[in-house]
């Protein structure tokens, strides 16, 4: 069965990120239901982030931050099977997590 893609976008870091329908359902149903109405914001966070950091636990995991309300929307990506990445999760954060800054607006 083919994987259903919600979107694939280019990031300022020079790679594409894909969000799959099943992943989005898992995020909004079980992990972070607060982001259910934020699909456009998730796309914008990837295309035009204010800050991108690596995870403090894994340099291959990138955290994209986009201002939203009094904090940030954080979209977490990881390396996929090819040269692109995929969305792992998305959630609201009051401030960016620790990690190496790899891109800033």
C-alpha positions in Angstrom: 0.0 0.0 0.0 1.4 3.4 -1.0 2.1 5.9 1.7 -0.1 9.0 1.5 1.8 12.2 1.6 0.1 15.3 3.1 3.0 17.5 1.9 6.6 17.6 0.9 8.4 21.0 1.4 11.9 22.4 0.9 13.6 23.8 3.9 16.2 26.6 4.1 18.8 23.9 5.0 18.6 22.5 1.4 16.7 19.3 2.0 13.0 18.3 1.7 10.8 17.2 4.5 7.7 14.9 4.1 4.7 14.6 6.3 2.8 11.4 5.9 -0.9 11.1 6.6 -0.5 8.2 9.1 2.2 10.1 11.0 0.0 13.2 11.2 -2.9 11.1 12.6 -0.6 9.7 15.2 0.7 13.1 16.3 -2.8 14.7 16.6 -4.6 11.7 18.1 -2.1 10.4 20.6 0.9 12.5 21.1 0.0 16.2 20.7 -3.7 16.9 20.0 -3.1 20.6 20.6 -1.5 20.9 17.1 -4.5 19.4 15.3 -5.5 22.7 13.7 -2.0 23.7 12.9 -1.2 21.8 9.7 -0.5 25.1 7.8 1.8 26.2 10.7 3.7 23.0 10.6 4.4 23.5 6.9 5.4 27.1 7.5 7.7 26.1 10.4 9.6 23.9 7.9 9.6 26.3 5.0 10.4 29.5 7.0 11.6 28.7 10.5 13.0 31.3 12.8 15.5 28.8 14.3 16.7 25.3 13.6 18.7 23.3 16.2 20.0 19.8 16.4 18.7 17.6 19.2 20.9 17.5 22.2 20.6 13.7 22.1 21.1 13.1 18.3 22.7 15.5 15.8 20.7 13.9 13.0 17.4 15.0 14.5 16.5 18.6 13.7 14.1 20.9 15.5 12.4 23.6 13.5 11.0 26.5 15.6 8.3 29.0 14.5 6.8 31.6 16.8 3.2 30.9 17.8 1.4 32.8 20.5 3.6 33.1 23.6 5.9 30.4 22.6 6.9 28.3 19.6 5.6 25.5 17.4 8.4 22.9 17.2 8.5 20.5 14.3 11.0 17.6 14.8 12.5 15.9 11.7 14.7 12.8 11.2 16.5 11.3 8.3 14.4 9.1 6.0 15.4 6.4 3.6 16.7 8.7 0.9 18.2 12.2 0.9 15.0 13.7 2.4 13.7 13.8 5.9 10.3 13.2 7.5 8.3 14.8 10.3 8.6 12.8 13.6 6.4 15.0 15.7 5.2 18.6 16.3 4.3 20.3 19.6 4.1 23.6 21.3 7.1 24.8 23.5 7.6 27.8 25.6 11.3 28.1 24.5 13.7 26.2 22.2 15.3 23.1 23.6 19.0 22.8 24.1 21.0 21.8 21.1 23.4 23.2 18.5 22.0 26.0 16.4 22.4 25.2 12.7 20.2 27.9 11.2 18.7 31.2 12.2 16.5 33.7 10.4 
